[in-house]
């Protein structure tokens, strides 16, 4: 019996050696071969963007698309100095307090402080961050290299979750702007921010997807075309920089996909090409110059494609055409399937919205679409939110007493609610209007039977008025409302 075991052990030993030798040989045969410099060039693997940055053989080796960066030291050094820490002081909570609360029950109301990150956009103190980082702020502070600055809010856009701050400083290290449109899936990126109140934290990952929609945006016209990355992004990174391996800004970190509130593998950033267009509009005009085609679209689902007899899920289907809008004037109809804009392929709602975000009112675009599976083309002149084609500065009135911003409704809202005018309540905080039971999105059409068509006149009237007050308008869902109050 022992002899039998001994023979078996000998056979197993030599069998293992033979198996290992065979495995090593097989791996050598299957190991991928990195092509030489000459072969890569001859096959045309390099992109034009990479070629433009290859001034020396050393740089060429560093940015070879088939190699992994040796380190991210240079990219970190170029970008961390351009990322700031932001504090949002939003005042006491919304409950009513009296003098008795100082001694009984509630105690002294405390100020709420939230934090985030931002990116220095220009040497003279303009900073890009997320709208949700500074939303409802009463005071904003920016910390850069241990120095604290008071910041003013230049403007914000809930549709893209982008906001612009300004601090009084000069000679700041503005970040170098890259390109998100040329960013490729699989490229290395760094997330730079201040999670957990730490400064200049850098994490690395790759671009895992583009044109992602995760349905988190607010605003009237939410634009979601996120860069998805597996670079760890945690609370406090919001508004920070997503940079490529050359330290160039390619996105503004905005969200994580998580059930716990901590990073679990998916981070999302607003593409820098969108963010910079929004920021420039806010700085120059104080308002995003949104160009609209006069239609609304939906994603194409497998069920919808089957019902419509479509051969592909690419594109978007027109769900509504605004009366007297650009699309109607060009002859487009409901159920047309848009597959291209100015020669750029439209794969879904994300790419459709991103493509439009680069244009201004008055720009002309060529839309390719399918009608009954027949390819057609139409030329549209994009309009602004008031239905015209010029640059607009929307009329609004901010009132601390009312605790809100009042603004004129736009062409989309006029069409949606069948109105000719109105003043909308937005950016509501503690104040008079909330005490009346009105919230964000309410539209006032008449006050004491007089038309509400000018935000400043409406605001000043409400600030000074006492007596019987009758408000008419629409709820955010479009339902008519009439409210009567007795104001002292």
C-alpha positions in Angstrom: 0.0 0.0 0.0 2.8 2.4 0.9 4.5 1.6 -2.4 1.3 2.4 -4.2 1.1 5.8 -2.5 4.8 6.5 -3.3 4.3 5.8 -7.0 1.2 8.0 -7.1 3.1 10.9 -5.4 6.0 10.6 -7.9 3.6 10.7 -10.9 1.7 13.7 -9.4 5.0 15.6 -8.8 6.2 15.2 -12.4 2.7 15.9 -13.7 2.7 19.2 -11.9 6.1 20.2 -13.3 4.9 19.3 -16.8 1.7 21.3 -16.3 3.5 24.4 -15.1 5.9 24.2 -18.0 3.0 23.9 -20.5 1.2 26.8 -18.8 4.2 29.2 -18.9 4.6 28.4 -22.6 1.0 29.1 -23.3 1.0 32.4 -21.4 4.1 33.5 -23.4 2.1 32.7 -26.6 -1.0 34.7 -25.5 0.7 37.7 -23.9 -0.3 40.9 -25.8 2.5 42.5 -27.7 2.8 46.3 -27.5 3.4 47.5 -31.0 6.5 49.5 -31.7 6.4 53.3 -32.3 6.7 52.8 -36.1 3.9 50.2 -36.2 1.5 52.3 -34.2 2.1 55.3 -36.4 1.6 53.3 -39.6 -1.6 51.8 -38.3 -2.9 55.3 -37.5 -3.8 54.5 -33.9 -2.9 57.9 -32.6 -5.6 60.6 -32.4 -5.0 64.1 -33.7 -5.3 65.5 -30.1 -2.4 63.3 -28.9 -0.3 64.1 -32.0 -0.6 67.9 -31.3 0.8 67.4 -27.8 3.8 65.4 -28.8 6.6 67.9 -29.2 9.4 65.7 -28.1 10.1 61.9 -28.0 10.0 62.1 -24.2 6.5 63.5 -24.4 5.5 61.0 -27.0 6.4 58.2 -24.7 4.6 59.8 -21.8 1.3 60.2 -23.6 1.3 56.9 -25.6 -2.3 55.8 -25.7 -1.3 52.1 -25.3 0.7 52.7 -22.1 -0.3 53.4 -18.5 1.1 56.7 -16.9 4.1 56.0 -14.7 2.6 58.4 -12.1 0.2 61.3 -11.7 2.6 63.6 -10.0 2.8 66.2 -12.8 -1.0 66.2 -13.3 -1.5 66.6 -9.5 1.0 69.4 -9.3 -0.7 71.3 -12.2 -4.2 71.0 -10.8 -4.3 70.9 -7.0 -3.4 74.6 -6.6 -6.4 75.5 -8.7 -9.0 73.8 -6.5 -10.5 75.7 -3.5 -12.6 74.8 -0.5 -16.0 76.4 -0.2 -18.2 77.1 2.8 -21.9 77.8 2.5 -23.5 79.6 5.5 -27.3 79.3 5.0 -28.7 80.7 8.2 -30.9 79.2 10.8 -33.3 76.4 10.0 -36.8 77.1 8.8 -38.7 76.8 12.1 -40.2 79.9 13.8 -38.5 80.9 17.0 -39.5 83.1 19.9 -37.7 84.5 22.8 -38.9 81.6 24.9 -36.9 79.2 22.7 -33.7 80.6 24.1 -34.6 79.4 27.5 -37.0 76.5 26.9 -37.1 73.6 24.5 -35.4 74.4 21.3 -32.5 76.6 22.5 -30.6 79.1 20.4 -31.1 78.4 16.6 -27.9 77.4 15.0 -26.4 78.5 11.6 -26.1 75.7 9.0 -22.8 75.3 7.3 -22.2 73.0 4.3 -19.0 72.6 2.3 -17.8 71.7 -1.1 -15.1 72.4 -3.7 -14.5 74.8 -6.5 -12.1 75.3 -9.4 -10.3 78.6 -10.2 -11.5 79.6 -13.6 -9.6 82.8 -14.1 -6.6 84.6 -12.5 -8.8 87.5 -11.4 -11.0 85.4 -9.1 -13.8 83.7 -11.0 -14.5 80.2 -9.6 -16.6 77.4 -11.0 -18.5 75.1 -8.6 -21.8 73.2 -8.4 -25.1 75.0 -8.0 -26.0 72.6 -5.1 -22.8 73.6 -3.2 -23.9 77.2 -2.9 -27.7 76.8 -3.1 -29.6 79.0 -0.7 -26.4 80.5 0.7 -26.6 83.7 2.7 -22.8 83.9 3.0 -20.1 82.2 1.0 -16.5 81.8 1.9 -13.7 80.4 -0.3 -10.5 79.0 1.2 -7.4 78.9 -0.9 -3.9 78.1 0.4 -5.1 78.8 4.0 -6.4 82.2 3.1 -10.2 82.9 3.4 -12.1 85.1 1.0 -15.6 86.4 1.0 -17.3 85.3 -2.2 -20.1 86.7 -4.2 -22.4 84.6 -6.3 -22.2 85.7 -10.0 -24.9 83.3 -11.2 -26.0 79.7 -11.1 -27.8 77.3 -13.4 -29.8 74.5 -11.8 -30.2 72.8 -15.2 -26.5 71.9 -15.3 -25.7 72.3 -11.6 -23.1 74.9 -12.4 -22.5 78.1 -10.5 -19.9 80.9 -10.7 -18.4 82.7 -7.7 -16.1 85.8 -7.6 -13.5 86.6 -5.0 -11.4 89.8 -4.9 -8.0 88.5 -5.7 -5.5 88.6 -8.6 -2.7 86.4 -9.9 -4.6 83.2 -8.9 -3.5 79.9 -10.5 -6.3 79.4 -13.0 -6.6 75.8 -14.1 -5.8 74.8 -17.7 -8.9 73.9 -19.6 -8.9 70.7 -21.6 -11.6 69.2 -23.8 -14.4 66.8 -22.7 -15.6 66.2 -26.3 -12.2 64.6 -27.2 -12.1 62.7 -23.9 -12.1 59.0 -24.6 -13.6 56.1 -22.6 -10.7 54.3 -20.9 -8.6 57.5 -20.4 -7.0 58.1 -17.0 -8.5 60.9 -15.0 -7.9 62.4 -11.5 -10.6 63.7 -9.2 -9.3 66.7 -7.2 -11.3 68.1 -4.3 -11.8 68.6 -0.6 -13.8 65.6 0.7 -14.3 65.4 4.5 -12.9 68.9 4.8 -9.5 67.8 3.7 -7.5 69.9 1.3 -6.2 69.0 -2.2 -7.2 65.3 -2.1 -6.4 63.5 -5.4 -7.8 60.1 -6.5 -7.3 58.3 -9.8 -9.5 56.3 -12.1 -10.6 56.0 -15.7 -13.4 57.3 -17.8 -15.9 54.4 -17.8 -18.7 56.1 -19.8 -19.9 59.3 -21.3 -23.3 60.9 -22.0 -24.7 59.4 -18.8 -28.2 60.4 -17.5 -29.0 59.6 -13.9 -32.0 61.9 -13.5 -30.8 64.1 -10.6 -30.9 67.5 -12.1 -33.3 70.2 -11.2 -34.3 73.2 -13.2 -36.8 73.6 -16.0 -34.5 72.1 -18.7 -32.2 69.6 -17.0 -29.2 68.9 -19.1 -27.6 65.5 -18.2 -24.7 64.2 -20.2 -22.3 63.2 -17.4 -18.8 61.8 -17.7 -18.8 58.6 -15.6 -15.6 57.7 -13.8 -14.4 55.2 -11.3 -12.1 57.7 -9.6 -13.3 57.8 -6.0 -15.5 60.8 -5.4 -16.8 61.5 -1.9 -18.9 64.2 -0.2 -17.0 67.4 -0.4 -15.7 66.7 -3.9 -18.8 68.3 -5.4 -17.6 71.2 -7.5 -14.1 70.0 -7.7 -12.0 69.2 -10.7 -11.9 66.2 -12.9 -8.6 66.4 -14.8 -6.8 64.3 -17.4 -3.3 62.9 -17.1 -1.9 66.3 -18.2 -3.6 68.2 -15.4 -6.2 69.8 -17.8 -9.7 70.3 -16.6 -12.1 67.9 -18.3 -15.1 68.0 -15.9 -16.7 69.4 -12.7 -17.3 66.6 -10.2 -21.0 66.6 -9.3 -22.5 63.4 -8.1 -21.9 59.8 -6.8 -24.2 56.8 -7.3 -24.5 55.4 -3.8 -27.0 53.9 -1.3 -24.9 55.0 1.6 -23.7 58.5 0.8 -20.1 57.3 0.4 -18.3 56.4 -2.8 -19.2 52.9 -4.1 -17.6 52.9 -7.6 -19.5 55.4 -9.7 -18.8 59.2 -9.9 -20.2 61.7 -12.4 -18.9 65.0 -13.7 -20.3 67.7 -15.8 -18.2 67.9 -19.1 -15.9 70.9 -19.1 -17.1 72.0 -22.5 -20.6 72.4 -21.1 -19.4 73.9 -17.8 -17.2 76.6 -19.4 -20.0 77.7 -21.8 -22.3 78.0 -18.8 -19.7 79.9 -16.8 -18.9 82.3 -19.6 -22.6 83.1 -20.1 -23.1 83.7 -16.4 -20.0 86.0 -16.2 -20.8 88.0 -19.4 -24.6 88.1 -19.4 -25.6 87.0 -15.9 -27.9 84.5 -17.6 -27.3 81.2 -19.5 -28.0 81.8 -23.2 -29.9 78.6 -23.8 -30.7 77.9 -27.4 -33.9 75.9 -27.9 -35.1 74.1 -31.0 -38.8 74.4 -30.2 -39.4 70.8 -29.4 -39.2 68.2 -26.6 -37.8 64.7 -27.0 -37.8 61.3 -25.3 -35.4 58.4 -25.3 -36.2 55.5 -27.7 -37.0 52.4 -25.7 -37.2 48.9 -27.2 -41.0 48.9 -26.8 -41.2 52.3 -28.5 -39.0 51.2 -31.3 -41.1 48.2 -31.9 -44.4 50.2 -31.9 -42.9 52.7 -34.4 -41.2 50.1 -36.6 -37.7 51.6 -36.0 -34.6 49.6 -36.9 -32.4 51.1 -34.2 -32.5 52.5 -30.7 -30.2 55.4 -31.6 -31.7 58.9 -31.7 -34.5 60.6 -29.8 -38.2 60.8 -30.7 -40.0 64.2 -30.8 -42.7 64.2 -28.1 -43.9 67.8 -28.3 -43.6 70.7 -30.8 -43.9 74.2 -29.4 -46.3 76.4 -31.3 -44.6 79.0 -33.4 -41.2 77.6 -32.4 -38.2 76.8 -34.6 -39.1 73.1 -35.1 -42.7 73.9 -36.1 -41.5 76.6 -38.6 -39.2 74.0 -40.2 -41.9 71.5 -40.6 -40.9 69.0 -38.0 -43.6 66.9 -36.3 -44.3 64.7 -33.3 -42.8 61.2 -33.7 -40.0 62.4 -35.9 -36.8 60.6 -34.8 -33.8 62.9 -34.6 -30.6 61.0 -35.5 -28.1 63.8 -36.2 -27.3 67.5 -35.6 -24.9 69.3 -38.0 -23.5 65.9 -39.0 -22.9 64.7 -35.4 -24.6 61.4 -34.5 -27.3 61.5 -31.8 -27.3 58.3 -29.8 -29.8 59.3 -27.1 -31.2 62.2 -25.0 -27.8 62.8 -23.4 -26.0 63.4 -26.7 -28.9 65.4 -28.0 -28.9 67.9 -25.1 -25.1 68.1 -25.1 -25.0 68.9 -28.8 -27.5 71.7 -28.4 -25.8 73.1 -25.3 -22.9 74.5 -27.4 -25.0 76.7 -29.5 -26.4 80.2 -29.0 -29.8 81.7 -29.9 -29.8 82.7 -33.6 -27.4 79.9 -34.6 -28.6 77.8 -37.5 -28.4 74.0 -37.3 -29.2 71.1 -39.7 -31.3 68.4 -38.1 -31.3 64.9 -39.6 -34.4 62.9 -38.7 -36.5 59.9 -39.7 -40.1 60.1 -40.6 -41.7 56.8 -41.5 -38.1 55.4 -41.6 -37.3 57.9 -44.4 -34.3 60.2 -43.7 -35.0 63.9 -43.9 -33.2 67.1 -43.1 -34.4 70.5 -41.8 -32.6 73.7 -41.0 -33.6 75.3 -37.7 -32.8 78.8 -36.4 -32.4 78.2 -32.6 -34.4 80.5 -30.4 -33.9 82.0 -26.9 -36.2 81.3 -23.9 -38.4 84.2 -24.8 -38.9 83.0 -28.4 -36.5 85.4 -30.1 -33.1 84.9 -31.5 -31.0 87.4 -29.7 -29.0 87.4 -26.5 -31.3 87.9 -23.5 -31.0 89.1 -19.9 -34.0 87.8 -18.1 -35.8 90.2 -15.9 -35.8 89.2 -12.2 -36.1 90.8 -8.8 -34.4 89.4 -5.6 -36.0 90.3 -2.3 -34.6 89.3 1.1 -38.0 90.4 2.6 -40.0 88.2 0.3 -37.3 85.5 0.7 -37.3 84.7 -3.0 -36.3 85.6 -6.5 -39.0 86.7 -8.9 -38.5 86.2 -12.7 -40.5 86.5 -15.9 -41.7 83.2 -17.3 -40.2 82.0 -20.6 -41.6 80.9 -23.9 -41.6 77.2 -22.9 -43.7 78.0 -19.8 -46.0 80.2 -21.8 -46.6 77.3 -24.2 -46.8 74.6 -21.5 -49.4 76.5 -19.3 -51.1 78.4 -22.1 -50.1 81.8 -20.6 -49.3 85.1 -22.2 -47.3 86.4 -19.2 -46.5 85.7 -15.6 -44.0 86.1 -12.8 -42.4 82.9 -11.3 -41.2 82.4 -7.7 -37.7 80.8 -7.6 -34.8 80.4 -5.2 -37.2 80.7 -2.2 -35.8 80.9 1.3 -37.1 82.1 4.7 -39.5 85.0 4.2 -42.8 86.5 3.4 -43.8 84.4 0.4 -43.1 81.1 2.2 -45.2 82.4 5.2 -48.1 82.8 2.7 -47.7 79.1 1.7 -46.2 79.8 -1.7 -43.2 77.7 -2.8 -40.6 77.5 -5.6 -42.2 77.2 -9.1 -45.4 79.0 -8.4 -46.4 81.4 -11.2 -48.3 84.6 -10.4 -50.5 85.9 -13.2 -52.7 88.5 -11.4 -52.4 90.4 -8.1 -55.6 92.1 -6.9 -56.9 91.5 -10.5 -54.0 93.4 -12.1 -51.6 91.6 -14.5 -48.4 90.3 -13.0 -45.9 90.7 -15.8 -43.0 92.6 -14.3 -40.9 91.0 -11.6 -39.7 94.2 -10.1 -43.1 95.8 -9.9 -44.6 92.7 -8.4 -41.8 92.4 -5.8 -42.0 96.0 -4.7 -45.8 95.9 -4.5 -45.8 92.8 -2.3 -43.0 94.3 -0.1 -45.1 97.4 0.7 -48.7 96.2 0.5 -51.1 95.8 3.4 -54.8 95.0 3.3 -56.7 92.3 1.4 -54.5 90.5 -1.1 -55.7 88.2 -3.8 -53.2 86.2 -5.8 -54.0 84.3 -9.0 -51.7 82.0 -10.9 -50.5 78.4 -11.5 -49.0 75.8 -9.2 -45.7 74.2 -10.4 -47.8 71.3 -11.8 -49.9 73.8 -13.8 -53.1 73.8 -11.7 -54.9 77.1 -11.5 -54.9 78.7 -8.0 -56.6 81.7 -6.3 -55.5 82.6 -2.8 -56.9 85.4 -0.6 -55.0 86.9 2.3 -55.4 89.6 4.9 -52.0 91.4 5.2 -51.3 93.8 8.1 
